[in-house]
Amino acid sequence: MERSGLKYLLDTAAWINAVTLPQIFPERIRKLLVSPETKGLCSISLLETAILFRLGRLEFEGPLSQLFTAGLSTNLDLLELTPTIAVGTNQFPENFQGDPFDRVIVATASTRKLTLITADPEIRDANACSVEFYPFKPSRFRS
């Protein structure tokens, strides 16, 4: 069930960082994450996380279900893909990145008028939605 007050959307990496490495966030992002406003996560981020885990590109001690349990808190709404969001994934400029997960996440933020919390400079620079950017060197992910 989605609650009112939804203002922010976490991209997949930001959500994983919030669960596994919350100390990497700058103070201004930490304040957003602990604020009482409800935050959202695209349900497709669960699939992206599962794929990263299966491929060994996500270091997490314990089963994937434990990460999901820890990460799906009471002030986090899971947002489903809608026809409007799916259409929105095709309305970016031709040079917008092709990653389908990022396209859905950005289209969700844009369609729902949410601010996306991301460390991805390509998303920030695309100006396709409102962004709260934080720098992060992805040493947690394996290549």
FIKOLZA-1660 file (N, C-alpha, C; in steps of 0.1 Angstrom, whole numbers, plus 5000, padded with zeros to 4 digits):
% residues 143
   i   px   py   pz ch aa at
   1 5008 4988 5000  A  M  N
   1 5000 5000 5000  A  M CA
   1 5009 5012 5000  A  M  C
   2 5006 5021 4991  A  E  N
   2 5014 5034 4990  A  E CA
   2 5008 5044 4999  A  E  C
   3 5016 5051 5007  A  R  N
   3 5012 5062 5016  A  R CA
   3 5014 5075 5009  A  R  C
   4 5007 5085 5015  A  S  N
   4 5010 5099 5010  A  S CA
   4 5023 5104 5015  A  S  C
   5 5028 5115 5010  A  G  N
   5 5040 5120 5014  A  G CA
   5 5052 5115 5007  A  G  C
   6 5050 5107 4996  A  L  N
   6 5061 5102 4989  A  L CA
   6 5068 5113 4981  A  L  C
   7 5081 5115 4984  A  K  N
   7 5088 5126 4978  A  K CA
   7 5101 5121 4971  A  K  C
   8 5107 5110 4976  A  Y  N
   8 5120 5106 4971  A  Y CA
   8 5119 5092 4965  A  Y  C
   9 5127 5089 4955  A  L  N
   9 5129 5076 4950  A  L CA
   9 5143 5072 4951  A  L  C
  10 5146 5060 4956  A  L  N
  10 5160 5056 4956  A  L CA
  10 5163 5047 4944  A  L  C
  11 5174 5050 4938  A  D  N
  11 5178 5041 4927  A  D CA
  11 5184 5028 4934  A  D  C
  12 5186 5018 4926  A  T  N
  12 5190 5005 4932  A  T CA
  12 5203 5006 4940  A  T  C
  13 5213 5013 4935  A  A  N
  13 5226 5014 4942  A  A CA
  13 5224 5022 4955  A  A  C
  14 5216 5032 4955  A  A  N
  14 5214 5040 4967  A  A CA
  14 5206 5032 4977  A  A  C
  15 5197 5024 4973  A  W  N
  15 5190 5015 4982  A  W CA
  15 5199 5005 4989  A  W  C
  16 5207 4998 4980  A  I  N
  16 5217 4989 4985  A  I CA
  16 5227 4995 4995  A  I  C
  17 5232 5007 4991  A  N  N
  17 5241 5015 5000  A  N CA
  17 5234 5018 5013  A  N  C
  18 5222 5022 5013  A  A  N
  18 5214 5025 5025  A  A CA
  18 5214 5013 5035  A  A  C
  19 5213 5001 5029  A  V  N
  19 5213 4989 5037  A  V CA
  19 5227 4984 5041  A  V  C
  20 5236 4985 5032  A  T  N
  20 5249 4979 5035  A  T CA
  20 5260 4988 5039  A  T  C
  21 5259 5001 5034  A  L  N
  21 5270 5010 5037  A  L CA
  21 5264 5024 5040  A  L  C
  22 5255 5026 5049  A  P  N
  22 5249 5039 5051  A  P CA
  22 5259 5050 5054  A  P  C
  23 5271 5046 5059  A  Q  N
  23 5281 5057 5063  A  Q CA
  23 5287 5064 5051  A  Q  C
  24 5285 5058 5039  A  I  N
  24 5291 5065 5027  A  I CA
  24 5283 5077 5022  A  I  C
  25 5271 5079 5027  A  F  N
  25 5263 5090 5023  A  F CA
  25 5267 5103 5029  A  F  C
  26 5267 5114 5021  A  P  N
  26 5270 5127 5027  A  P CA
  26 5258 5130 5037  A  P  C
  27 5261 5139 5047  A  E  N
  27 5251 5142 5057  A  E CA
  27 5238 5146 5051  A  E  C
  28 5238 5154 5041  A  R  N
  28 5225 5158 5035  A  R CA
  28 5216 5147 5030  A  R  C
  29 5223 5136 5025  A  I  N
  29 5215 5124 5020  A  I CA
  29 5211 5116 5032  A  I  C
  30 5219 5115 5042  A  R  N
  30 5215 5107 5054  A  R CA
  30 5203 5114 5060  A  R  C
  31 5202 5127 5060  A  K  N
  31 5190 5134 5066  A  K CA
  31 5178 5130 5058  A  K  C
  32 5179 5130 5045  A  L  N
  32 5168 5126 5036  A  L CA
  32 5163 5112 5039  A  L  C
  33 5173 5103 5041  A  L  N
  33 5169 5089 5043  A  L CA
  33 5163 5086 5057  A  L  C
  34 5166 5094 5067  A  V  N
  34 5160 5092 5080  A  V CA
  34 5148 5101 5082  A  V  C
  35 5145 5110 5073  A  S  N
  35 5133 5119 5074  A  S CA
  35 5120 5111 5075  A  S  C
  36 5110 5117 5081  A  P  N
  36 5097 5109 5081  A  P CA
  36 5090 5108 5068  A  P  C
  37 5094 5116 5058  A  E  N
  37 5088 5114 5045  A  E CA
  37 5090 5100 5039  A  E  C
  38 5080 5095 5033  A  T  N
  38 5080 5082 5027  A  T CA
  38 5089 5083 5015  A  T  C
  39 5097 5072 5014  A  K  N
  39 5106 5071 5002  A  K CA
  39 5101 5059 4994  A  K  C
  40 5104 5059 4981  A  G  N
  40 5100 5048 4972  A  G CA
  40 5112 5041 4967  A  G  C
  41 5109 5029 4963  A  L  N
  41 5118 5020 4956  A  L CA
  41 5110 5013 4945  A  L  C
  42 5116 5013 4933  A  C  N
  42 5109 5006 4922  A  C CA
  42 5110 4991 4924  A  C  C
  43 5100 4984 4922  A  S  N
  43 5100 4969 4924  A  S CA
  43 5111 4963 4915  A  S  C
  44 5114 4969 4903  A  I  N
  44 5124 4964 4894  A  I CA
  44 5138 4964 4901  A  I  C
  45 5140 4973 4911  A  S  N
  45 5152 4973 4918  A  S CA
  45 5155 4960 4925  A  S  C
  46 5144 4953 4929  A  L  N
  46 5146 4940 4936  A  L CA
  46 5152 4930 4926  A  L  C
  47 5147 4930 4913  A  L  N
  47 5152 4921 4903  A  L CA
  47 5167 4925 4900  A  L  C
  48 5169 4938 4899  A  E  N
  48 5183 4942 4896  A  E CA
  48 5193 4937 4907  A  E  C
  49 5188 4939 4919  A  T  N
  49 5196 4934 4931  A  T CA
  49 5199 4919 4930  A  T  C
  50 5188 4912 4927  A  A  N
  50 5189 4897 4927  A  A CA
  50 5199 4893 4916  A  A  C
  51 5199 4900 4904  A  I  N
  51 5208 4897 4894  A  I CA
  51 5223 4900 4898  A  I  C
  52 5225 4912 4904  A  L  N
  52 5238 4915 4909  A  L CA
  52 5243 4905 4919  A  L  C
  53 5234 4901 4928  A  F  N
  53 5238 4891 4938  A  F CA
  53 5242 4877 4931  A  F  C
  54 5234 4873 4922  A  R  N
  54 5236 4860 4915  A  R CA
  54 5249 4860 4907  A  R  C
  55 5252 4872 4901  A  L  N
  55 5264 4873 4893  A  L CA
  55 5277 4875 4901  A  L  C
  56 5275 4876 4914  A  G  N
  56 5286 4879 4923  A  G CA
  56 5291 4893 4923  A  G  C
  57 5283 4902 4918  A  R  N
  57 5288 4916 4917  A  R CA
  57 5283 4925 4929  A  R  C
  58 5277 4918 4938  A  L  N
  58 5272 4925 4950  A  L CA
  58 5277 4917 4962  A  L  C
  59 5285 4923 4970  A  E  N
  59 5291 4917 4982  A  E CA
  59 5281 4919 4994  A  E  C
  60 5275 4908 4998  A  F  N
  60 5266 4909 5010  A  F CA
  60 5268 4895 5017  A  F  C
  61 5270 4896 5030  A  E  N
  61 5272 4884 5038  A  E CA
  61 5258 4880 5042  A  E  C
  62 5254 4868 5038  A  G  N
  62 5241 4863 5041  A  G CA
  62 5232 4861 5029  A  G  C
  63 5220 4855 5031  A  P  N
  63 5212 4853 5019  A  P CA
  63 5206 4866 5014  A  P  C
  64 5202 4865 5001  A  L  N
  64 5196 4877 4995  A  L CA
  64 5183 4881 5002  A  L  C
  65 5175 4871 5007  A  S  N
  65 5163 4874 5014  A  S CA
  65 5166 4883 5027  A  S  C
  66 5177 4881 5033  A  Q  N
  66 5181 4890 5044  A  Q CA
  66 5183 4904 5040  A  Q  C
  67 5189 4907 5029  A  L  N
  67 5191 4920 5024  A  L CA
  67 5177 4926 5021  A  L  C
  68 5168 4919 5015  A  F  N
  68 5155 4924 5012  A  F CA
  68 5147 4927 5025  A  F  C
  69 5148 4918 5034  A  T  N
  69 5141 4921 5047  A  T CA
  69 5146 4934 5054  A  T  C
  70 5160 4935 5054  A  A  N
  70 5166 4947 5060  A  A CA
  70 5162 4960 5052  A  A  C
  71 5162 4959 5039  A  G  N
  71 5160 4970 5031  A  G CA
  71 5146 4975 5028  A  G  C
  72 5136 4967 5031  A  L  N
  72 5122 4971 5028  A  L CA
  72 5116 4975 5042  A  L  C
  73 5120 4987 5046  A  S  N
  73 5115 4993 5058  A  S CA
  73 5101 4998 5058  A  S  C
  74 5097 5003 5070  A  T  N
  74 5083 5008 5071  A  T CA
  74 5081 5021 5064  A  T  C
  75 5092 5029 5062  A  N  N
  75 5090 5042 5055  A  N CA
  75 5095 5041 5040  A  N  C
  76 5094 5029 5034  A  L  N
  76 5097 5027 5021  A  L CA
  76 5086 5020 5013  A  L  C
  77 5081 5027 5003  A  D  N
  77 5070 5021 4995  A  D CA
  77 5076 5015 4982  A  D  C
  78 5071 5003 4979  A  L  N
  78 5076 4996 4967  A  L CA
  78 5066 5000 4956  A  L  C
  79 5072 5006 4945  A  L  N
  79 5065 5012 4934  A  L CA
  79 5065 5002 4922  A  L  C
  80 5053 4999 4917  A  E  N
  80 5052 4989 4906  A  E CA
  80 5053 4996 4893  A  E  C
  81 5057 4989 4883  A  L  N
  81 5057 4994 4869  A  L CA
  81 5043 4995 4864  A  L  C
  82 5040 5007 4858  A  T  N
  82 5027 5010 4852  A  T CA
  82 5028 5012 4837  A  T  C
  83 5017 5011 4830  A  P  N
  83 5018 5014 4816  A  P CA
  83 5024 5028 4813  A  P  C
  84 5020 5038 4821  A  T  N
  84 5025 5052 4819  A  T CA
  84 5041 5052 4821  A  T  C
  85 5046 5045 4831  A  I  N
  85 5060 5045 4833  A  I CA
  85 5067 5037 4822  A  I  C
  86 5061 5026 4817  A  A  N
  86 5067 5019 4806  A  A CA
  86 5068 5027 4793  A  A  C
  87 5058 5035 4790  A  V  N
  87 5058 5044 4779  A  V CA
  87 5069 5055 4781  A  V  C
  88 5070 5059 4794  A  G  N
  88 5080 5069 4797  A  G CA
  88 5095 5065 4795  A  G  C
  89 5097 5052 4795  A  T  N
  89 5111 5047 4793  A  T CA
  89 5115 5049 4778  A  T  C
  90 5105 5051 4769  A  N  N
  90 5109 5053 4755  A  N CA
  90 5109 5068 4751  A  N  C
  91 5107 5077 4761  A  Q  N
  91 5106 5091 4758  A  Q CA
  91 5118 5099 4762  A  Q  C
  92 5129 5092 4764  A  F  N
  92 5142 5099 4767  A  F CA
  92 5149 5102 4754  A  F  C
  93 5158 5112 4755  A  P  N
  93 5166 5115 4743  A  P CA
  93 5174 5102 4738  A  P  C
  94 5177 5102 4725  A  E  N
  94 5184 5090 4719  A  E CA
  94 5197 5087 4727  A  E  C
  95 5204 5097 4732  A  N  N
  95 5217 5094 4739  A  N CA
  95 5215 5090 4753  A  N  C
  96 5203 5089 4758  A  F  N
  96 5201 5084 4772  A  F CA
  96 5205 5070 4773  A  F  C
  97 5211 5066 4784  A  Q  N
  97 5217 5053 4786  A  Q CA
  97 5206 5042 4784  A  Q  C
  98 5211 5031 4779  A  G  N
  98 5201 5020 4775  A  G CA
  98 5198 5010 4786  A  G  C
  99 5205 5011 4798  A  D  N
  99 5202 5002 4808  A  D CA
  99 5187 5001 4812  A  D  C
 100 5180 4990 4810  A  P  N
 100 5166 4990 4812  A  P CA
 100 5162 4993 4827  A  P  C
 101 5170 4989 4836  A  F  N
 101 5167 4992 4850  A  F CA
 101 5167 5007 4853  A  F  C
 102 5178 5014 4848  A  D  N
 102 5179 5028 4850  A  D CA
 102 5167 5035 4843  A  D  C
 103 5164 5031 4831  A  R  N
 103 5153 5037 4823  A  R CA
 103 5140 5037 4831  A  R  C
 104 5137 5025 4837  A  V  N
 104 5125 5024 4845  A  V CA
 104 5125 5032 4857  A  V  C
 105 5136 5033 4864  A  I  N
 105 5138 5040 4876  A  I CA
 105 5136 5055 4873  A  I  C
 106 5143 5060 4863  A  V  N
 106 5142 5074 4859  A  V CA
 106 5128 5078 4854  A  V  C
 107 5122 5069 4846  A  A  N
 107 5109 5072 4842  A  A CA
 107 5099 5072 4853  A  A  C
 108 5101 5064 4863  A  T  N
 108 5092 5064 4875  A  T CA
 108 5094 5077 4883  A  T  C
 109 5106 5081 4885  A  A  N
 109 5108 5094 4892  A  A CA
 109 5102 5106 4884  A  A  C
 110 5104 5106 4871  A  S  N
 110 5099 5116 4862  A  S CA
 110 5083 5116 4862  A  S  C
 111 5077 5105 4859  A  T  N
 111 5063 5103 4858  A  T CA
 111 5056 5107 4871  A  T  C
 112 5062 5103 4883  A  R  N
 112 5056 5105 4896  A  R CA
 112 5060 5118 4902  A  R  C
 113 5069 5125 4896  A  K  N
 113 5074 5138 4901  A  K CA
 113 5081 5136 4914  A  K  C
 114 5090 5126 4915  A  L  N
 114 5098 5123 4927  A  L CA
 114 5112 5127 4924  A  L  C
 115 5119 5130 4935  A  T  N
 115 5133 5133 4934  A  T CA
 115 5141 5120 4936  A  T  C
 116 5149 5117 4926  A  L  N
 116 5157 5104 4926  A  L CA
 116 5170 5106 4934  A  L  C
 117 5173 5098 4943  A  I  N
 117 5185 5098 4950  A  I CA
 117 5194 5088 4943  A  I  C
 118 5205 5093 4938  A  T  N
 118 5214 5085 4929  A  T CA
 118 5229 5089 4930  A  T  C
 119 5238 5080 4928  A  A  N
 119 5252 5083 4927  A  A CA
 119 5256 5082 4912  A  A  C
 120 5247 5080 4903  A  D  N
 120 5250 5079 4889  A  D CA
 120 5251 5092 4882  A  D  C
 121 5263 5096 4878  A  P  N
 121 5265 5109 4872  A  P CA
 121 5258 5110 4858  A  P  C
 122 5256 5099 4851  A  E  N
 122 5249 5099 4838  A  E CA
 122 5235 5103 4840  A  E  C
 123 5229 5097 4851  A  I  N
 123 5215 5100 4854  A  I CA
 123 5214 5115 4858  A  I  C
 124 5223 5119 4866  A  R  N
 124 5223 5133 4871  A  R CA
 124 5224 5143 4859  A  R  C
 125 5233 5140 4850  A  D  N
 125 5236 5149 4838  A  D CA
 125 5225 5148 4827  A  D  C
 126 5217 5138 4827  A  A  N
 126 5206 5137 4817  A  A CA
 126 5195 5146 4819  A  A  C
 127 5193 5152 4831  A  N  N
 127 5183 5161 4834  A  N CA
 127 5169 5156 4831  A  N  C
 128 5167 5143 4833  A  A  N
 128 5154 5137 4829  A  A CA
 128 5144 5136 4841  A  A  C
 129 5149 5139 4853  A  C  N
 129 5141 5140 4865  A  C CA
 129 5148 5148 4875  A  C  C
 130 5142 5151 4886  A  S  N
 130 5148 5158 4897  A  S CA
 130 5157 5148 4904  A  S  C
 131 5169 5153 4908  A  V  N
 131 5180 5144 4913  A  V CA
 131 5186 5150 4926  A  V  C
 132 5188 5141 4936  A  E  N
 132 5197 5144 4947  A  E CA
 132 5209 5135 4944  A  E  C
 133 5220 5141 4940  A  F  N
 133 5232 5133 4937  A  F CA
 133 5242 5132 4948  A  F  C
 134 5248 5121 4950  A  Y  N
 134 5259 5119 4960  A  Y CA
 134 5270 5112 4953  A  Y  C
 135 5282 5116 4955  A  P  N
 135 5294 5109 4948  A  P CA
 135 5296 5096 4956  A  P  C
 136 5299 5085 4948  A  F  N
 136 5302 5072 4954  A  F CA
 136 5311 5065 4945  A  F  C
 137 5322 5060 4950  A  K  N
 137 5331 5051 4943  A  K CA
 137 5326 5037 4945  A  K  C
 138 5321 5030 4935  A  P  N
 138 5315 5017 4938  A  P CA
 138 5325 5005 4941  A  P  C
 139 5332 5006 4952  A  S  N
 139 5342 4996 4955  A  S CA
 139 5334 4984 4961  A  S  C
 140 5321 4985 4964  A  R  N
 140 5314 4974 4970  A  R CA
 140 5310 4965 4959  A  R  C
 141 5309 4970 4947  A  F  N
 141 5305 4961 4935  A  F CA
 141 5317 4955 4929  A  F  C
 142 5316 4942 4926  A  R  N
 142 5327 4936 4919  A  R CA
 142 5325 4937 4904  A  R  C
 143 5335 4938 4896  A  S  N
 143 5334 4939 4881  A  S CA
 143 5332 4925 4875  A  S  C
% end
